[in-house]
């Protein structure tokens, strides 16, 4: 017995060990959390308002089974006097869970304190610190002008923002950061100040008839999530619980580069054509939205777009609920919108999350459409800016339209139709110069790249120069003040802008006064002074040539 007893004890102990191991294997990974510790970086002692501080949590011996679901980094940031507090969520920035980051964007100068905590199961570790935010006159975020709410302002400086956008949908599909930066710089020089860029959209079947191919320099098969085969266009095998960190890091670099050039990036969450999304309203989808907000909201130069052609794959109930979700998650409440294929669908006009319209309408009656859009907005009792962000792509003809309907000249004129109705617009450059196809010098609206043969936005730049030379935000549509076929924006008695889409004189009903006046060529930017105007009504001379012209009249 004495000989067998040790053997029995060993057998019992071995069984206990096996049973205990089986029990442990069934427990959630977060209960088994046993990281060695967490080191927190100290942010810079001073940062500019509307820049951001970033605190990095480096996990020693990370062991979370899935760090994107089983661990977190959160923080509380407050002004030194304690009058304002922001609760901020961080994000995992490494596949193994070894790196977490949390970002905070101070929106006003002053002294701040913070406390950040890493959590994994029962494990907790906290760091505290302080920093200063200085006023270096960064422009900050764009917001609705509280005094003239049809328009936008920069929150950091109070300057007005003349929204002039383009689509660069798969900009982050470029494998080389230099191409992304070159494309941003080129569009910035052309006075574009807003880019529509997708986070999760994919396209690899038709390329919309454009001469593009997947190749070593660019792909539209972007992968926001970890994939079994990201190069498979229809069955990538996404794991919606894990994010492709390298891709999101490249997006960070693009946003930072664009921010330093005052370029607003419209972050398009989804794309109807890709058909590869998490289930609507499910936890995977909400995790994606949370990760995007936690990672990108500290960038001042973003707005949110729930999805391109949204009405083709989500209903209006989803639009409202998801808009409210993002509005609640974003501690800075950046402007957000939705982007349906039909102009009056999914326009949650009365809801607080909805910052401006952003629809798709390809008609060539944009002036009337935008006036109607303003009327619909007025009926809600809530005024916000009106934009059509998809009315045409240069040389990309809709199947119902004749060649030439989307020429650079037609689209430039259409932009004037929109702006003269008090709205804003986004158009797309030609992609016909090719990507991974000779001459491989383009990409246009597909990916943002272009070259000097692409001149459409030179004409748009003339429009920007004209309107930003006076207080356009104080003006409203007053077509009743001009002869039929022409358009008028006015701050009556002070400033009048008249646009003549076709050659000829125009008659303007002015309030009594003495006005300076000049012709402005919408096609070339040429300015021709006119004699002072005192008559009312006043009839202009005939346009200097057969192109479209504008007249600016300002009270002395």
VENTA-V316599 format. One record per pair of residues at least 24 apart in sequence whose C-alpha atoms are under 6 Angstrom apart, sorted by the first residue. I is the first residue (numbers start at 1). J is the second residue. Records with the same first field share a line. If there is no record, write none. Layout:
# VENTA-V316599
I = J ; J
This chain:
# VENTA-V316599
29 = 65
30 = 70 ; 120 ; 121
31 = 121
33 = 120 ; 121
35 = 61 ; 62
36 = 60 ; 61
45 = 131
46 = 131 ; 132 ; 133
47 = 133
48 = 133 ; 134 ; 135
49 = 106 ; 107 ; 108 ; 109 ; 133 ; 134 ; 135
50 = 105 ; 106 ; 107 ; 140
51 = 105
52 = 104 ; 105
53 = 103 ; 104
54 = 102 ; 103
55 = 101 ; 102
56 = 100 ; 101
57 = 99 ; 100
58 = 98 ; 99
59 = 98
62 = 97 ; 98
67 = 97
71 = 119 ; 120
72 = 118 ; 119
73 = 117 ; 118
74 = 116 ; 117
75 = 115 ; 116
76 = 114 ; 115
77 = 113 ; 114
78 = 112 ; 113
79 = 111 ; 112
80 = 111 ; 112 ; 113
89 = 294
90 = 294
93 = 245
103 = 298
104 = 298
105 = 298
109 = 133 ; 134 ; 135
140 = 300
141 = 300 ; 301
149 = 383 ; 384
150 = 384 ; 385
151 = 385
163 = 424
164 = 192 ; 193
165 = 192 ; 193 ; 194 ; 195 ; 426
166 = 195 ; 426 ; 427 ; 428
167 = 195 ; 196 ; 428 ; 445
168 = 196 ; 197 ; 445 ; 446 ; 447 ; 448
169 = 196 ; 197 ; 198 ; 446 ; 447
170 = 220 ; 446 ; 447
171 = 447 ; 448
173 = 218 ; 219 ; 220
174 = 217 ; 218
175 = 217 ; 218
183 = 448 ; 449
191 = 461
193 = 263
194 = 263 ; 264 ; 265
195 = 265 ; 266
196 = 266
197 = 267 ; 268
198 = 267 ; 268
199 = 268 ; 269
200 = 224 ; 270
201 = 270 ; 271 ; 274
202 = 274
203 = 274
204 = 233
211 = 434
212 = 434 ; 435
213 = 436
215 = 436
240 = 284
259 = 301
264 = 301 ; 302
265 = 302
266 = 302 ; 303 ; 304
267 = 304 ; 305
268 = 305 ; 307
269 = 306 ; 307
270 = 307
271 = 307 ; 308
272 = 308 ; 309
303 = 334 ; 335 ; 336
304 = 336
305 = 336 ; 337 ; 338
306 = 338
307 = 339
308 = 339
309 = 339 ; 340 ; 341
310 = 339 ; 340
311 = 340
316 = 346
323 = 353
324 = 353
327 = 353
350 = 380
356 = 384 ; 385 ; 386
357 = 386 ; 387
358 = 387 ; 388 ; 389
359 = 388 ; 389
360 = 390 ; 391
361 = 391
362 = 391
366 = 418
367 = 417 ; 418 ; 421
370 = 421
371 = 421
386 = 423
387 = 423 ; 424 ; 425
388 = 425
389 = 425 ; 426
392 = 427
393 = 428 ; 429
394 = 429 ; 430
395 = 430
408 = 456
421 = 477
459 = 523
462 = 525
481 = 508 ; 509
482 = 507 ; 508
483 = 507
494 = 554 ; 555
495 = 553 ; 554
496 = 552 ; 553
497 = 551 ; 552
498 = 550 ; 551
499 = 550
500 = 548 ; 549 ; 550
501 = 548
502 = 548
503 = 543 ; 546
504 = 542 ; 543
505 = 540 ; 541 ; 542
506 = 539 ; 540
507 = 538 ; 539
508 = 537 ; 538
509 = 536 ; 537
510 = 536 ; 537
514 = 555 ; 556
515 = 553 ; 554 ; 555 ; 556
516 = 553 ; 554
517 = 552 ; 553
518 = 551 ; 552
519 = 550 ; 551
520 = 549 ; 550 ; 551
521 = 549
522 = 548 ; 549
